[in-house]
Amino acid sequence: MEQNRTYKRTTVTAALPYANGGVHIGHLAGVYVPADIYVRYLRLKKHDVKFICGSDEHGVPITIRAKREGITPQQVVDRYHAMIKNSFEEFGISFDIYSRTTSETHDKVASDFFKKLYDDGKLIEKTSKQYYDEEAHQFLADRYITGECPHCHNPKAYGDQCEKCGSDLDPTELINPKSAISGSQPVMKETKNWYLPLNEYQEWLKEWILEGHKEWRPNVYGQCKSWLDLDLQPRAMTRDLDWGIPVPVEDAEGKVLYVWFDAPIGYISNTKELLPDTWETWWKDPETRLVHFIGKDNIVFHCIVFPVMLKAHGGYILPDNVPANEFLNLENDKISTSGNWAIWLHEYLIEMPGKQDVLRYVLTANAPETKDNNFMWKDFQERNNSELVGVYGNFVNRALQLTKKYWNGVVPACGELLDIDRQTLDEFKDVKKKVEDLLDVFKFRDAQKEAMNLARIGNKYIADCEPWKVAKTDMKRVETILNISLQLVANLAIAFEPFLPFSSARLRKMINIDTFDWNQLGSTDLLKAGHQLNEPELLFEKIEDETIDYQLKKLEEIKKAKEAAAYKAKDIKQTIAYEDFEKIDIRVGVIKACEKVKKADKLLKFTIDDGSSTDRTIVSGIAKHYQPEDLVGKSVCFIANLAPRKLKGIESQGMILSAENFDGSLSVTTIDREVKPGSQVL
């Protein structure tokens, strides 16, 4: 891939939000704020760019919600599509189009795409055994199957993932699987589906990504490399389901396109809806650059699956960059939509009116660009009060108010420059290149810091020059001080336009300028002498403790409700006979060694002295709660007569007992005084 190539236009896509709920701050920080910053920047540079997004409206979770609420899947997506679209508009995410995957245009584009792959022999037909609900008379998608997680023994794990320990699962791994529809035990039954043979494109992917895109972010490149170091397997592009786009080939009744085949094609169909006559220019012209903004959980689909789809189809350009972010946590806990542990955009817009830019600023300052980061309400308050109000807003207000006081809001002329003036002008002359260089490589957090640095320079300049004192003896000198200060103010309106569009619009109104373009950034002559300014206003306002306390209390109530639900879910189990308890043999063992299991983030392998002449091996899913070295030497309780079973190829000979707190954290059950290995727990 040729680096630093110049393109005629750029197609920017943002991950399609799933129309099964609202948008929260994790989505904003991971995808939509950085994407919007980048698009606004390109527009300021007069680049030809289209910003494409829409609701992802197919898939199993939507059908589950519809069944639970007693409504149709279409009613579910109609509700959330409207909510999401409105939230984005109010927040200032400047899509050129925000459409949906239930549109007629999308239905046809996705169907035609699949049909071409099918007709060209690019898909393979495979018959496999999948779980089938004999009571409901349908095959079960992974999310329609629940059971006990083989790793952490969560009794409510899904067929594709355990949301408690995070393990990726295959439905066949679940212990005691049940249908989420009828509650019955499903059976294995043969079914036919069509697969995309990713394995046939593995060498091409290695060349295209590992050799051609070394400039990608380390987290993106590294995840791609991890996938490509393994043997890719064919991936099903169809599902046995009644909600979605019907598979457009014969003998495919009751089957729809897999949501991860259907959804990325939404970028194409939404572009076609926006530009019915010229959409191909934005997807097929080699002079077009394609950039995907996504979260890290979508890397494999946008960097491996979708590019293979485009390559197999032929005629389409491939993504030039995929600047995926990591995850944002909330108050030190992982954001959970199912547990309502989130700050929802539609609620924020109501509770924090007019503060869209404050959230944009804080999310960018804490952007999880290279690692997971954290949102804290106290930090939100501090950044607003000390940075937006205390630095940026303070400088703008001082410069404008002093101009109003001494010159009735008219820009004064710049006179003879002193060393302090030259030094200040020199400090911000390179701001355009600094911010530009960072935005070009998707370093939005650092770019915003450079923009804020302009305000810091301005504050220091006014504080050092003290024009209110100089005005007593030398008004000509004050003219120069205020002229330079006002040039800095105008530069701030440009520099912050991609980051804080609402504030920049208000600032332009105050300085009576309709528009700027990016090339003017760094200029010392943006506001001409004699230009009339408008009435100054406060650009930002202080956020009081009561406002933050309300938000923290709201989260505390959510946490209490979650703990109460967890306690209720852990009601004492059904009474058993003493004879049943006697069957369980609980012993004490000393941990001699402990290590992480390769390619299993949740598992630890224990070597335990159980009092016999042979050490015992136990595998336990507690790696997220302990470092291996911290457990060595501890005396723990374990079930000695549990039937052995294999986890990641290792035979586990028992189960270590742990206590689970309401927040999901685990604590290994230990002995508080010396007891010999092999001692029985009575």
FENWO-V233860 format. One record per residue. N is the residue number from 1. RES is the residue in one small letter. PSI is psi in whole degrees, -180 to 180 (none if undefined). D_FIRST is the distance of its C-alpha to the first C-alpha in whole Angstrom. Layout:
N;RES;PSI;D_FIRST
N;RES;PSI;D_FIRST
This chain:
1;m;127;0
2;e;124;4
3;q;156;6
4;n;29;10
5;r;146;9
6;t;130;13
7;y;157;13
8;k;-27;17
9;r;165;17
10;t;129;17
11;t;117;18
12;v;126;19
13;t;147;20
14;a;139;23
15;a;135;24
16;l;117;27
17;p;143;30
18;y;125;32
19;a;55;36
20;n;9;38
21;g;-178;39
22;g;-176;38
23;v;134;35
24;h;177;36
25;i;-26;34
26;g;-42;32
27;h;-44;30
28;l;-48;30
29;a;-36;29
30;g;-33;26
31;v;-60;25
32;y;-37;27
33;v;-50;28
34;p;-38;24
35;a;-42;23
36;d;-40;26
37;i;-47;25
38;y;-44;22
39;v;-44;23
40;r;-38;26
41;y;-47;24
42;l;-40;22
43;r;-40;25
44;l;-31;27
45;k;4;24
46;k;27;25
47;h;151;22
48;d;112;22
49;v;144;21
50;k;135;23
51;f;113;24
52;i;133;24
53;c;179;26
54;g;171;29
55;s;137;32
56;d;114;31
57;e;12;34
58;h;177;34
59;g;164;35
60;v;-43;38
61;p;-32;38
62;i;-40;39
63;t;-34;42
64;i;-45;43
65;r;-41;44
66;a;-44;45
67;k;-41;48
68;r;-36;49
69;e;-6;50
70;g;31;51
71;i;179;49
72;t;156;46
73;p;-36;43
74;q;-38;42
75;q;-36;45
76;v;-52;43
77;v;-33;39
78;d;-42;41
79;r;-51;43
80;y;-29;40
81;h;-46;37
82;a;-43;40
83;m;-48;40
84;i;-47;36
85;k;-45;36
86;n;-41;39
87;s;-45;38
88;f;-43;34
89;e;-46;36
90;e;-29;39
91;f;-10;36
92;g;17;34
93;i;114;31
94;s;58;30
95;f;146;28
96;d;-29;28
97;i;139;29
98;y;100;31
99;s;-146;32
100;r;159;32
101;t;5;32
102;t;10;35
103;s;157;35
104;e;-39;36
105;t;-46;32
106;h;-42;31
107;d;-46;33
108;k;-45;32
109;v;-45;28
110;a;-42;28
111;s;-45;31
112;d;-37;29
113;f;-49;26
114;f;-44;28
115;k;-38;30
116;k;-43;27
117;l;-41;25
118;y;-48;29
119;d;-33;30
120;d;2;27
121;g;25;28
122;k;-8;25
123;l;153;27
124;i;142;30
125;e;128;33
126;k;141;35
127;t;129;38
128;s;165;39
129;k;129;41
130;q;162;41
131;y;140;44
132;y;134;46
133;d;110;49
134;e;-25;52
135;e;-42;54
136;a;-11;51
137;h;50;50
138;q;153;46
139;f;151;43
140;l;122;42
141;a;161;39
142;d;-38;38
143;r;-11;39
144;y;7;42
145;i;129;43
146;t;159;45
147;g;-171;46
148;e;129;46
149;c;131;43
150;p;-12;43
151;h;-53;42
152;c;-5;44
153;h;25;47
154;n;124;46
155;p;-6;48
156;k;37;46
157;a;151;42
158;y;168;40
159;g;-15;39
160;d;-19;35
161;q;146;36
162;c;116;39
163;e;-9;39
164;k;-51;41
165;c;-9;39
166;g;3;36
167;s;136;35
168;d;134;33
169;l;158;36
170;d;142;36
171;p;-31;40
172;t;-14;41
173;e;-20;41
174;l;143;43
175;i;131;47
176;n;59;50
177;p;146;47
178;k;153;48
179;s;133;48
180;a;-10;47
181;i;-54;49
182;s;-17;52
183;g;-2;52
184;s;165;53
185;q;121;51
186;p;162;49
187;v;160;49
188;m;132;46
189;k;145;46
190;e;142;43
191;t;157;41
192;k;136;38
193;n;170;35
194;w;136;31
195;y;147;28
196;l;117;25
197;p;79;24
198;l;-31;21
199;n;-31;22
200;e;-14;21
201;y;9;17
202;q;-46;17
203;e;-38;15
204;w;-42;13
205;l;-41;12
206;k;-44;12
207;e;-46;10
208;w;-43;7
209;i;-58;9
210;l;-31;11
211;e;-35;8
212;g;-14;5
213;h;51;7
214;k;-12;10
215;e;-9;10
216;w;156;12
217;r;145;16
218;p;-38;17
219;n;-35;19
220;v;-50;17
221;y;-43;15
222;g;-41;18
223;q;-40;19
224;c;-43;16
225;k;-40;17
226;s;-42;21
227;w;-43;20
228;l;-17;18
229;d;-18;21
230;l;170;23
231;d;113;24
232;l;148;23
233;q;157;26
234;p;142;26
235;r;132;27
236;a;133;29
237;m;4;28
238;t;161;32
239;r;152;35
240;d;97;39
241;l;158;40
242;d;6;41
243;w;111;39
244;g;-168;36
245;i;120;35
246;p;140;37
247;v;122;35
248;p;47;35
249;v;164;36
250;e;156;40
251;d;39;41
252;a;29;39
253;e;140;42
254;g;12;42
255;k;144;38
256;v;166;35
257;l;137;32
258;y;137;30
259;v;-31;30
260;w;-5;26
261;f;-44;26
262;d;-47;28
263;a;-51;26
264;p;-26;23
265;i;-20;24
266;g;-32;26
267;y;-43;23
268;i;-49;23
269;s;-36;27
270;n;-36;27
271;t;-40;25
272;k;-36;27
273;e;-38;30
274;l;-43;29
275;l;74;28
276;p;-27;30
277;d;-22;29
278;t;12;26
279;w;-32;24
280;e;-29;22
281;t;-34;20
282;w;-5;19
283;w;-13;18
284;k;-14;17
285;d;125;16
286;p;-16;12
287;e;5;14
288;t;135;14
289;r;134;12
290;l;125;13
291;v;126;15
292;h;127;17
293;f;123;20
294;i;173;21
295;g;167;24
296;k;-22;23
297;d;-8;25
298;n;9;23
299;i;-46;19
300;v;-36;20
301;f;-38;20
302;h;-21;18
303;c;-20;15
304;i;-59;16
305;v;-53;19
306;f;-44;18
307;p;-37;15
308;v;-40;17
309;m;-47;19
310;l;-41;17
311;k;-44;15
312;a;-39;19
313;h;-46;20
314;g;148;18
315;g;-13;17
316;y;150;16
317;i;163;12
318;l;156;11
319;p;133;11
320;d;-32;9
321;n;151;11
322;v;79;14
323;p;77;17
324;a;139;19
325;n;162;23
326;e;-162;25
327;f;152;29
328;l;128;32
329;n;166;35
330;l;116;38
331;e;47;41
332;n;7;40
333;d;149;40
334;k;133;37
335;i;133;37
336;s;115;39
337;t;-40;39
338;s;-33;41
339;g;3;43
340;n;20;43
341;w;84;42
342;a;162;40
343;i;111;40
344;w;136;40
345;l;-43;38
346;h;-31;41
347;e;-39;44
348;y;-43;42
349;l;-29;42
350;i;-44;46
351;e;-23;47
352;m;63;45
353;p;137;46
354;g;5;44
355;k;35;42
356;q;-43;38
357;d;-28;37
358;v;-46;39
359;l;-42;37
360;r;-44;33
361;y;-48;34
362;v;-41;35
363;l;-35;32
364;t;-40;30
365;a;-32;32
366;n;21;32
367;a;128;28
368;p;64;27
369;e;-35;24
370;t;-14;23
371;k;164;27
372;d;142;29
373;n;-176;32
374;n;139;35
375;f;128;37
376;m;134;41
377;w;-36;43
378;k;-37;45
379;d;-40;41
380;f;-48;41
381;q;-45;44
382;e;-44;44
383;r;-39;41
384;n;-50;42
385;n;-40;45
386;s;-30;44
387;e;-57;41
388;l;-46;41
389;v;-51;45
390;g;-28;46
391;v;-67;43
392;y;-59;41
393;g;-38;44
394;n;-45;47
395;f;-47;45
396;v;-45;45
397;n;-42;48
398;r;-45;50
399;a;-44;48
400;l;-40;49
401;q;-39;53
402;l;-38;54
403;t;-41;53
404;k;-41;55
405;k;-45;58
406;y;-26;58
407;w;22;57
408;n;34;57
409;g;18;53
410;v;135;53
411;v;121;50
412;p;164;52
413;a;156;51
414;c;124;49
415;g;-147;52
416;e;136;52
417;l;138;49
418;l;175;50
419;d;-40;48
420;i;-33;47
421;d;-47;46
422;r;-41;44
423;q;-42;42
424;t;-46;42
425;l;-37;40
426;d;-33;38
427;e;-31;37
428;f;7;35
429;k;-26;34
430;d;11;30
431;v;-38;30
432;k;-49;28
433;k;-40;25
434;k;-50;26
435;v;-43;25
436;e;-46;22
437;d;-35;20
438;l;-42;21
439;l;-33;21
440;d;-24;17
441;v;21;16
442;f;30;19
443;k;75;21
444;f;-35;24
445;r;-48;27
446;d;-34;27
447;a;-41;26
448;q;-36;29
449;k;-41;31
450;e;-38;30
451;a;-44;32
452;m;-27;35
453;n;-29;35
454;l;-43;36
455;a;-37;39
456;r;-42;40
457;i;-44;40
458;g;-43;43
459;n;-44;45
460;k;-39;45
461;y;-48;46
462;i;-41;49
463;a;-41;50
464;d;-36;51
465;c;-27;52
466;e;62;54
467;p;-26;55
468;w;-26;58
469;k;-43;60
470;v;-30;59
471;a;-20;60
472;k;-23;64
473;t;-24;64
474;d;86;61
475;m;-26;59
476;k;-40;57
477;r;-39;55
478;v;-39;55
479;e;-47;53
480;t;-43;51
481;i;-46;50
482;l;-34;49
483;n;-48;47
484;i;-41;45
485;s;-42;45
486;l;-33;44
487;q;-38;41
488;l;-41;40
489;v;-46;41
490;a;-38;39
491;n;-37;36
492;l;-37;36
493;a;-34;36
494;i;-50;33
495;a;-35;31
496;f;-3;32
497;e;-44;32
498;p;-30;29
499;f;-48;30
500;l;74;34
501;p;-35;34
502;f;-44;38
503;s;-39;39
504;s;-37;37
505;a;-42;39
506;r;-38;42
507;l;-40;42
508;r;-38;41
509;k;-41;44
510;m;-37;46
511;i;5;45
512;n;44;45
513;i;125;42
514;d;-44;40
515;t;154;37
516;f;165;34
517;d;165;31
518;w;-34;28
519;n;-16;29
520;q;-11;32
521;l;131;31
522;g;-7;33
523;s;147;36
524;t;14;39
525;d;42;41
526;l;-35;40
527;l;116;43
528;k;150;46
529;a;134;49
530;g;-8;52
531;h;131;49
532;q;125;51
533;l;160;49
534;n;177;50
535;e;127;52
536;p;146;50
537;e;164;50
538;l;128;48
539;l;-35;45
540;f;160;45
541;e;150;48
542;k;141;49
543;i;122;48
544;e;163;51
545;d;-36;52
546;e;-37;54
547;t;-44;50
548;i;-39;49
549;d;-38;51
550;y;-44;51
551;q;-40;48
552;l;-38;48
553;k;-39;52
554;k;-44;50
555;l;-38;47
556;e;-38;50
557;e;-37;52
558;i;-43;49
559;k;-42;49
560;k;-41;53
561;a;-38;52
562;k;-43;49
563;e;-38;52
564;a;-41;55
565;a;-38;53
566;a;-40;52
567;y;-43;55
568;k;-39;57
569;a;-18;54
570;k;30;55
571;d;150;59
572;i;133;61
573;k;172;61
574;q;139;63
575;t;136;66
576;i;162;67
577;a;152;70
578;y;-34;70
579;e;-34;70
580;d;-41;66
581;f;-38;66
582;e;-21;67
583;k;-23;65
584;i;124;62
585;d;101;62
586;i;127;61
587;r;168;61
588;v;135;60
589;g;154;57
590;v;129;56
591;i;113;52
592;k;-34;51
593;a;152;48
594;c;135;45
595;e;156;41
596;k;146;38
597;v;129;37
598;k;140;34
599;k;28;31
600;a;93;34
601;d;-22;34
602;k;-11;37
603;l;141;39
604;l;143;41
605;k;123;43
606;f;138;47
607;t;119;49
608;i;133;53
609;d;108;56
610;d;16;58
611;g;-12;61
612;s;-177;61
613;s;-8;61
614;t;131;57
615;d;152;54
616;r;139;53
617;t;128;49
618;i;135;48
619;v;130;45
620;s;143;45
621;g;59;42
622;i;19;43
623;a;-25;40
624;k;-12;39
625;h;-13;43
626;y;149;43
627;q;137;42
628;p;-43;43
629;e;-23;45
630;d;-16;47
631;l;-17;48
632;v;131;49
633;g;-11;53
634;k;146;54
635;s;122;57
636;v;164;55
637;c;139;57
638;f;154;56
639;i;118;57
640;a;-23;58
641;n;26;59
642;l;138;56
643;a;132;54
644;p;149;51
645;r;158;48
646;k;134;44
647;l;117;42
648;k;39;38
649;g;1;40
650;i;129;43
651;e;119;46
652;s;125;48
653;q;56;51
654;g;-172;53
655;m;126;51
656;i;134;52
657;l;135;53
658;s;154;52
659;a;135;53
660;e;125;50
661;n;169;51
662;f;-23;50
663;d;5;47
664;g;-7;46
665;s;150;46
666;l;144;48
667;s;119;50
668;v;137;51
669;t;115;55
670;t;171;57
671;i;135;60
672;d;-2;62
673;r;168;64
674;e;125;64
675;v;137;64
676;k;144;64
677;p;138;61
678;g;-9;62
679;s;142;65
680;q;139;65
681;v;122;64
682;l;none;67
